[in-house]
Amino acid sequence: MLRFLVYLFAFYLLVGLLFWAGHPFILFQPTLLSADFRYQFPQPFQEVTLKPAPDVHLNALWFRTSAQPRQGVVLFFHGNRDNLTRWGREYATRFTQRGYDVLMYDYRTYGKSTGPRSEVALHHDADYVYNAIRKQCVEGSIVVYGYSLGTGMASRVAANHRPRLLILEAPYATIPTLFRTQLPIYPYKWLSRYKFRTDSCFQHIHCPIQLFHGTRDRVVPYANSQLLLRAPTSAKVTLTTIPNGTHRDLDTSKRYQERLNYLLIPHRH
């Protein structure tokens, strides 16, 4: 029995070590694109390159709305997989049809974007992109939208600046909390090199915060949004729960679409 417990503890330590070494590969699953890759979307867009630091190139897409009057700009932070070919296809029309231009970009090592990746670097890039938008429009017309992995960066941007609105789809409280709500057997606070403290950002955010989460989300469990509802903040936080919603299908919900209309289309208020 003692030998079994020793082996079990050794296995526990080994898995913990593997998690410490490998969890960035769980968090970040990029798909690369060649430098000469040409995007194709059914709506007008412009491809741009942003340079937040020497030897760092962020590939970005501006989608332009044809709706009048134009309501503002959405800065979109995407999830942990693929690249802009997917995110432009899945998300741009949600906002252009509602009268918003959209800027989205690939994080370092995703798509055509280059540069060494770290949590500090990702937050630096997010601020840089936000400031690039602010040079082109009134800050009060900027909506920051984060999905899954991108909710941590979106929240920090909203804490550092004054956008009109922050929308978080399938958000996590922190990266250690995310892993704990999936498998609560390790001290993830010490094992996770990436933290993305969405919860602590809330106390510095002044604009309204909208959360969307599905009750059957297995990637980012619904408990994360419940924790965020209790995070200290002076901002108004609203959670729209999608019954039986999973990690990738919230846009098929009538509740999601109606709430997005309410948030983004002025005459609906």
NORDA-V177628 format. One record per run of one state. SS is the DSSP state (~ for helix, > for strand, _ for the rest). FROM is the first residue (numbers start at 1). LEN is the number of residues. If there is no record, write none. Layout:
SS/FROM/LEN + SS/FROM/LEN
//
This chain:
_/1/1 + ~/2/26 + _/28/1 + >/29/2 + _/31/1 + >/32/1 + _/33/12 + >/45/6 + _/51/6 + >/57/7 + _/64/8 + >/72/6 + _/78/3 + >/81/2 + _/83/1 + ~/84/13 + _/97/3 + >/100/6 + _/106/5 + >/111/1 + _/112/2 + >/114/1 + _/115/4 + ~/119/16 + _/135/4 + ~/139/3 + >/142/6 + _/148/2 + ~/150/11 + _/161/4 + >/165/5 + _/170/5 + ~/175/8 + _/183/5 + ~/188/4 + _/192/6 + ~/198/7 + _/205/3 + >/208/7 + _/215/8 + ~/223/7 + _/230/7 + >/237/6 + _/243/7 + ~/250/3 + _/253/1 + ~/254/11 + _/265/1 + ~/266/3 + _/269/1
//
